[in-house]
Amino acid sequence: MNPSPLIPASPASSVTSVSSALAQSSPTVGTFAERGGALEWSGRQETVRLEAWGPDAIRVRARLGGPVLDGLPGALRDAPPPSAASVEVADGHATLTNGALTAEVAADGMIRFVRTADGAELLAEERAHFWWPGPRLRTATGNGYHRLEQRFRAYEGEKLYGLGQHQHGLLDQKGAVVDLVQRNSEVTIPVLTSSRGYTLLWNNPAIGRVELGATGTRWVADSARQIDYWITAGDPATAQRRYTAVTGRAPMLPEWAAGFWQCKLRYRTQEELLAVAREHRRRGLPISVIVCDFFHWTHLGDWKFDPVAWPDPAAMVRELDELGIRLMVSVWPSVSPLSENHATMEQRGFLIGSEYGPVAHADWPDRREGERIQVAFYDATHPGAREFVWSRVRQNYLEPYGIRSFWLDACEPELKPGFSANLRYHAGPGLEVGNLYPRENARALYDGMRAAGEEDVVTLIRSAWAGSQAYGAVLWSGDIGTDFPTLRRQIAAGLNVALSGIPWWNTDIGGFHGGDPDDPAYREVLIRWFQFGALSPVMRLHGYRAPGLPLGPQMTGGPNEVWSYGEEAEQILAAYLRLRERLKPYLLEQMRTAHEEGLPPLRPLFLEFPDDPAAWDIADSYLLGPDLLVAPVLEPGEVERTAYLPAGARWTDAWTGEEYDGGRAVTVPAPLDRIPLFLRDGARLPVRD
């Protein structure tokens, strides 16, 4: 089945590539060989290796000056079991077929991917010029490293999704140029899903960019040793299953994590945090998690409570346990020179190195001094460094107090300036491996917790890379604005994250930078955002509300609790807390699906309805699981909402019971206390109390 009738893949007979023409008019420039079930092409000092890598998928590696390299940092896990792939070498060309996907390699090394069933072209390499360079360009950067470019053909009408999380507001990213670098709120996960029926992973953590132009697609690594990508054929749902099978699937989300998380910047003392937890229970408001934010430590990199503000963490945790609330504690990857761990970590090589200058990566106010000093980041790509950091977390949080949940903030890492070329990681030079850091940082806590016998590992992270989902990572969309346009952008961001393999995702409800709880206009934003948060995979209230104190040890923001926004708002927000509780069994079913099959709970409409052309363009609503369509209100003063209902199903307004045929847009009431929700094909969910 063609995954999108809107954009059919090109039939084999309708495309004549430049490489094919050259192969017919030029002598053979390379040789083919079958090696261990893989297909290799060699020519002009280049080796290209194609091999089956999971069902319906092929991995391609290309290197100049020798055989392809194994063991480089990447997202693909160990080679999957052998498949029934077949290699055929003929005069002047060769093919590798693995299930639904076939790779055709011309005599000059040009690669073309087709759907096995009918020969329709899914994706093909394309030259930058008919003579030179070819589709794979290398510019030497020294010592066997190159600036790498991989070019593919562009297709009219193609739509492209994924690439992690970005704040440009685009769901379909065709036409965009996207930096491949980790930044606060910009998360690089280099995987693309196409409306033509393929998904491609750029299996390279190098700093670079991807250009999704009208004249071609180009992947760029600023400095790396070889080209490495993975491609699979199939509709978006099938592709998600294939992609997560080779990069890792999320664990099962524990029941407590599906509830409401309360957070603000920041609770400064033990008593302040406990007062909020007690008030939640006094008011009868559901709550599962409360978060202890940064500056709770003695020094950055000590990874332990300051006894002045947190005199008895054991008593705090006991009381929270009695209230049925889990404590989550912020763990930063940065280390102050005043920390008791700095000297040891520097001597053992556990800090990120630098090519020039001292081992310091950002300026930051330390806990007690308040003056900005130069701090370093630990090297999360170093196994010994990961073990060391975990040993401090275990000794200072887990063992004495039973704290089992951690917030891994600033884990891009948050470099100032972000000069990757000056960094030297255990895994390789900064330009080659820089995007890997957030995944390995999550791995440090995941491996440590599992080794300590903990089964339910959940960490809140601000950045991620391909495969982060396998380490119990809940990604959030970073330090964003607090207005309706920002809220709208989060829907596209979350859907692209879902198509990048990460099922556990959320935003700061209400946004991060500001927001006055006494301002009626902001209260409206907060209410609409809270409704969206209640219908997100993870629900967490956070923000740096007005009035806020400047960055430093005494930093805090204004109130950010459910009751902080006035009586009318509190009643609405409380109703959505209870809706969240009613929907938890359904949500946990979707988390089970994510764990077992790799399908995310947050779904673009086309994931369930690939045969509806209009579904591929909807960026302002989504499906939560297969049965619940959510249409958040995204404009101020809006009291009705027009939403598109996909063809191929019959839809019921969850609030009124009115039924609609799919394949059309409907306008429904959306007063301030209502987010439009639609149930698919008679599904029964407890939306109404």
VEXMARTI-770969 format. One record per residue (C-alpha): residue in three letters; y negated, x negated, z. Coordinates in steps of 0.02 Angstrom, whole numbers, plus 50000, padded with zeros to 5 digits. Each point is the difference from the previous one (the first is absolute). Layout:
// residues N
ALAYXZ ...
***
This chain:
// residues 689
MET500005000050000 ASN498284993649958 PRO499104998550168 SER498345006749937 PRO499875011849852 LEU498154996150004 ILE500324982149943 PRO501604997449903 ALA500704982649987 SER499874992349826 PRO501585002149897 ALA500774983849942 SER499715004149817 SER498135002850022 VAL499544982950074 THR500014983649905 SER499494986350120 VAL499114984149952 SER501484990250069 SER501225009249887 ALA498964996449848 LEU499874981650044 ALA501864999050034 GLN500355006549824 SER498814987849915 SER500214984450108 PRO501474988950041 THR500845002350168 VAL498984991650135 GLY501195002150146 THR501825001350050 PHE500985013150096 ALA501364997950130 GLU500965011050118 ARG500124992450174 GLY500925009250139 GLY499645017149924 ALA498154995849972 LEU499124997149835 GLU498994984149976 TRP498814995549862 SER499374982149985 GLY498694993249883 ARG498454989049998 GLN500394993350175 GLU500055017750071 THR501505008650080 VAL500045019050016 ARG501405007850102 LEU500395018749998 GLU501295007150119 ALA500555016950065 TRP499245003150172 GLY500585016550068 PRO500445015849902 ASP498965002949842 ALA498934984750039 ILE499714982549932 ARG499174984850077 VAL499074987949887 ARG499534982350048 ALA499144987449887 ARG499594981850035 LEU499294985649902 GLY500834982950012 GLY501725004050067 PRO501195013550059 VAL499345014850100 LEU499824997350186 ASP500955009350136 GLY499355002250176 LEU498155002149965 PRO499075012550110 GLY500125017749932 ALA500405018050036 LEU501765001549930 ARG501364998750129 ASP501644991249969 ALA500795003049831 PRO500825017149996 PRO501865002049962 PRO500504996649820 SER499725014649883 ALA500805005249837 ALA498624991649902 SER500404992949829 VAL499264985749899 GLU500084999549811 VAL499404985249899 ALA499805002149812 ASP499164990149863 GLY498194998250049 HIS499975012050149 ALA500905005250158 THR500105014850119 LEU500365002850183 THR500505017950042 ASN500095006250179 GLY500265018750012 ALA498475009549943 LEU499024984349955 THR500234987749857 ALA499024984049972 GLU499864993749822 VAL499544981749979 ALA499404993649831 ALA500304982649930 ASP498294994450059 GLY500325005950179 MET498985016149991 ILE500745013750111 ARG500035018649971 PHE500705013050121 VAL500755016149933 ARG500875015150069 THR501864997249969 ALA500385018249959 ASP498855001749849 GLY499204983049969 ALA498265006350044 GLU498824985850044 LEU499445000250182 LEU499054983550009 ALA499834984749890 GLU499214983050016 GLU498544996749886 ARG499174984249940 ALA498184996550035 HIS499864994049819 PHE501174999549852 TRP500114981050008 TRP499674994350179 PRO500145003550144 GLY501535010850018 PRO500285013550131 ARG500314987150137 LEU498554988050020 ARG499914985250119 THR498514989250042 ALA500424984950106 THR499254999150175 GLY500954984250048 ASN501674994050066 GLY501065012749909 TYR498905014950042 HIS499135010749869 ARG498815014349984 LEU501225012849932 GLU499685014849885 GLN501265013049948 ARG499435012149863 PHE500725016849952 ARG499545012649867 ALA498825014450041 TYR500465017849953 GLU498855014449962 GLY500075013250134 GLU501044989850121 LYS499675003150185 LEU500314986950133 TYR500225002350188 GLY500364989550153 LEU499294982450034 GLY499895003350187 GLN498425007050076 HIS498264998949928 GLN498365008850032 HIS499485003149819 GLY500575018150012 LEU501114999249846 LEU501745007250000 ASP500354995249820 GLN499384982049992 LYS500084997649812 GLY498394991149951 ALA499774991650169 VAL499964981550041 VAL500764997550173 ASP499934983950100 LEU501674994450070 VAL499364994350169 GLN500095007150176 ARG498395006850075 ASN499555012550135 SER500375017349922 GLU500594991949836 VAL501884997350006 THR500904990749862 ILE501755006049958 PRO500274994949817 VAL501105014049937 LEU499535012349862 THR500805016549952 SER499665005749823 SER500005017449925 ARG501044992349860 GLY501544999150112 TYR500024982650074 THR499494991550163 LEU499554981550004 LEU499874988250149 TRP498994984049979 ASN501144989950115 ASN498704987150046 PRO498934998950159 ALA498704989049915 ILE498155004150003 GLY499495007149832 ARG499625016449915 VAL500715013249883 GLU499015006949853 LEU500535017149938 GLY498965000349843 ALA499985010349842 THR500484984549901 GLY501394994050113 THR500644997450176 ARG499834982750073 TRP500704993450164 VAL499194984050063 ALA500524987850137 ASP498664987050037 SER501274986550042 ALA501895001650006 ARG501584991949935 GLN500815013549895 ILE499835017649933 ASP501125012450089 TYR500055018949977 TRP501235014350020 ILE500075016049899 THR501005016050011 ALA500155015649891 GLY499915017950058 ASP498855013750061 PRO498894996250151 ALA501245006650129 THR501444990149925 ALA498894984649991 GLN499555001550185 ARG501845000150044 ARG500314984749893 TYR498474990450060 THR500295002850186 ALA501834995449980 VAL499534982449945 THR498474997250113 GLY500625008950157 ARG499875017550072 ALA499105005750154 PRO501005002650160 MET500135017750065 LEU498345005050078 PRO500315004150183 GLU499565017550059 TRP498584994250113 ALA499084991649855 ALA499915016549905 GLY498845007350131 PHE498134997750031 TRP499274982650032 GLN498374999050099 CYS498894984949971 LYS498194994349999 LEU499024983949995 ARG500274997350143 TYR500645004350174 ARG499324985550101 THR500985002150161 GLN501645006350066 GLU499165014450090 GLU499035005349846 LEU501595001049896 LEU500965009350134 ALA498605012650023 VAL500165004949817 ALA501895001750013 ARG499845010750156 GLU498705011249918 HIS501135002949851 ARG501355006350115 ARG498795010150107 ARG499415009349844 GLY501775002449936 LEU499684990249841 PRO501494991649914 ILE499944981149999 SER501354986949967 VAL499094983249996 ILE498424992550073 VAL499364983349938 CYS499304985050095 ASP498844991349876 PHE499354982149985 PHE499094989950134 HIS501265005550130 TRP500584981850006 THR499474984850100 HIS499724989249845 LEU500405003749819 GLY501754992949974 ASP500555001350181 TRP500815016849960 LYS499865007050176 PHE498945012050102 ASP498384994850083 PRO500355004150184 VAL498175004250032 ALA500005015349887 TRP501885003350004 PRO500514996350180 ASP501695008850002 PRO500775002649827 ALA501685004350078 ALA499265014750093 MET499065005349844 VAL501585000149895 ARG500955009550136 GLU498695013650007 LEU499935001549811 ASP501905001449996 GLU499905014250126 LEU498745008549887 GLY501144997749850 ILE498794988149914 ARG500434983149924 LEU498794985450014 MET499624989849843 VAL499134983150023 SER498974990249875 VAL500714982949951 TRP498894989349889 PRO500644985149900 SER498514989050043 VAL499964986350132 SER498454993950092 PRO499854981450041 LEU499785006150179 SER501715008349998 GLU501384992650105 ASN501085000049843 HIS498824991649877 ALA500444981750034 THR501875003149995 MET499895010249840 GLU498914987249914 GLN501154985550048 ARG501545009349939 GLY499225004949835 PHE499985018550043 LEU498205002849941 ILE499515002349818 GLY499504983049936 SER498504995849893 GLU499794988149854 TYR498234995550054 GLY499175001250170 PRO500655005150171 VAL501365012750036 ALA498805014650022 HIS499945015749896 ALA498715012150073 ASP498645001350130 TRP500325012550140 PRO499335003950174 ASP501284995250130 ARG500415011650144 ARG498964993350144 GLU498724988449921 GLY499375012249869 GLU499344985649894 ARG500734998749826 ILE501224985749982 GLN501124993849860 VAL501755007350014 ALA501594996749901 PHE501405011549938 TYR501804996650038 ASP501114996849848 ALA501065015649983 THR500974992149856 HIS500694987050123 PRO501615005950086 GLY499634989550153 ALA498235007050013 ARG500665017849989 GLU501244996450138 PHE498654992050108 VAL498805014749984 TRP501405012150037 SER500484989950155 ARG498225002450067 VAL500025018649960 ARG501705002050081 GLN499494990350155 ASN498315008550024 TYR500295017949941 LEU501825004849975 GLU500904992050147 PRO498765003250142 TYR499365017149946 GLY501235007349874 ILE498665001149864 ARG500935002549836 SER498675004949872 PHE498724988449924 TRP498465001049889 LEU499924985149882 ASP498155000249958 ALA499044988049886 CYS501654994849919 GLU499374996749823 PRO499624987450083 GLU498145003750025 LEU499344983249939 LYS498154995749998 PRO499734994449868 GLY501525005949904 PHE500304983449913 SER501865000149963 ALA499954983549904 ASN499604990850162 LEU501525006850093 ARG501694991950020 TYR501435011050060 HIS501764995250048 ALA500585010349849 GLY498834991049879 PRO498204997749946 GLY498805014250038 LEU499735004749818 GLU501875001349971 VAL500555010050154 GLY498425007450079 ASN500455018249975 LEU501634997950095 TYR499184998350172 PRO499935018250061 ARG501825003149960 GLU500564984550094 ASN498875004450147 ALA500865017050016 ARG501664991149985 ALA499604989450154 LEU499925015350113 TYR501425009149912 ASP501234985550012 GLY499494996750179 MET500195018050055 ARG501695001949916 ALA500604983850079 ALA499455007150169 GLY501105015249972 GLU498635012149949 GLU500535012249865 ASP498395009749970 VAL498754987449933 VAL498305006949948 THR498484988949970 LEU498295005749940 ILE499354988249866 ARG498394998449899 SER500764990849853 ALA501684998949912 TRP500944992549855 ALA501535005249903 GLY501425002750123 SER498935002650155 GLN500815017150021 ALA501644991850050 TYR499194992950158 GLY499495016350084 ALA498214999249937 VAL498775014550010 LEU498584995949881 TRP498285007350026 SER498554999849878 GLY498904988150096 ASP498195000450055 ILE499285013349885 GLY498485011549996 THR499775016850085 ASP499465012149863 PHE500815012349880 PRO500054988249850 THR500984987450106 LEU501195013750056 ARG500335004649818 ARG500394981849957 GLN501334999250135 ILE501095012649910 ALA500154989149845 ALA500204984650111 GLY501425007950099 LEU500925006449846 ASN499934982849918 VAL500654992350162 ALA501445012449997 LEU500414994549822 SER499964981950061 GLY501505002650114 ILE499145003050167 PRO500395017250075 TRP499124997750169 TRP498135001649968 ASN498435007250079 THR498114998750007 ASP498764999050142 ILE499715018750022 GLY498125002249979 GLY499824982749923 PHE499554984150092 HIS498204994249977 GLY498955012150103 GLY499915018850010 ASP498995008850135 PRO501035012650101 ASP498415009950035 ASP499545001649815 PRO500585016949927 ALA500184992249826 TYR501164986650066 ARG500985012650102 GLU500425008849838 VAL500614983649924 LEU501054996650155 ILE500805017349998 ARG500464999049815 TRP500664982450024 PHE501015005350153 GLN500825013549895 PHE500474986949870 GLY500644988650139 ALA501105013650071 LEU500845001549829 SER500194981149976 PRO501564989550033 VAL499224993150160 MET498575008550096 ARG498764988650090 LEU498225003250060 HIS498964984050001 GLY498234994049966 TYR498474990550057 ARG498915014850044 ALA498145000350033 PRO499224993650108 GLY500934983649988 LEU499744983250083 PRO499974984249892 LEU501524989049972 GLY500454990950160 PRO501055000850158 GLN499135015850063 MET500075008849832 THR500395018549996 GLY499535015349900 GLY499535017850041 PRO501245013250055 ASN501425003949880 GLU501135012450085 VAL500465017549942 TRP498785007450126 SER498574988349947 TYR499455010949854 GLY499535016350084 GLU500945015750049 GLU500195007249824 ALA500684983649932 GLU501174997850148 GLN500815016849969 ILE500304995949816 LEU500634982450035 ALA501165006350137 ALA500745012549877 TYR500414985949880 LEU500774989650138 ARG501175014650030 LEU500325002149814 ARG500504981749995 GLU501245003150141 ARG500755014949909 LEU500214989949840 LYS500774984750083 PRO501815005049961 TYR499565002149816 LEU499024983749999 LEU501444990650080 GLU501155006849864 GLN498854991749873 MET500024983950100 ARG501905000649993 THR499885001649811 ALA498824985049994 HIS501214989950105 GLU501555004649900 GLU499335002249823 GLY498294991849995 LEU499055015949955 PRO498345001150094 PRO499465015350100 LEU498264999349920 ARG500285004049816 PRO498905001949847 LEU500385016349913 PHE500824991249853 LEU501324992150113 GLU500785017350019 PHE499385007349835 PRO500054986249868 ASP500185012749859 ASP498325008250037 PRO498664990149904 ALA498605006450112 ALA500864993750158 TRP499704981949947 ASP498115002350017 ILE499855008250172 ALA499174988050122 ASP499305012250129 SER501605007850066 TYR501784994750032 LEU501725005150060 LEU500604996450176 GLY501844999049966 PRO500685011049861 ASP499485017050070 LEU498204999350064 LEU498504998049885 VAL498424994550093 ALA498255002449928 PRO498734992350121 VAL498205006349998 LEU498944985649936 GLU498245006749984 PRO498725004650134 GLY499725018550026 GLU501505004749894 VAL500845016350057 GLU501215002149855 ARG501084987749906 THR500694999549824 ALA501684991449991 TYR501234996949858 LEU501775006450028 PRO501294990749894 ALA501035008849869 GLY501845002250033 ALA499845008250171 ARG499335015650082 TRP498744997150140 THR499555009750157 ASP498364998250093 ALA500624994550171 TRP498575009050090 THR499935016749908 GLY501735001949923 GLU499285003049826 GLU501134993649861 TYR499534990949839 ASP500904993949846 GLY499844981449972 GLY499134991749854 ARG498255005850044 ALA498564997350119 VAL499645012850135 THR498505002450113 VAL500365004550181 PRO498965002250158 ALA499684984050098 PRO498925003950152 LEU499664985750118 ASP501595003050099 ARG501175000249848 ILE500704986849884 PRO500835008249847 LEU501894998350006 PHE501305006549877 LEU501875001750022 ARG501184996749856 ASP501305012449940 GLY500145010150159 ALA500084985250119 ARG499795005350181 LEU498964988350109 PRO499135004650164 VAL498224998449938 ARG499345015650086 ASP500135000250189 
***
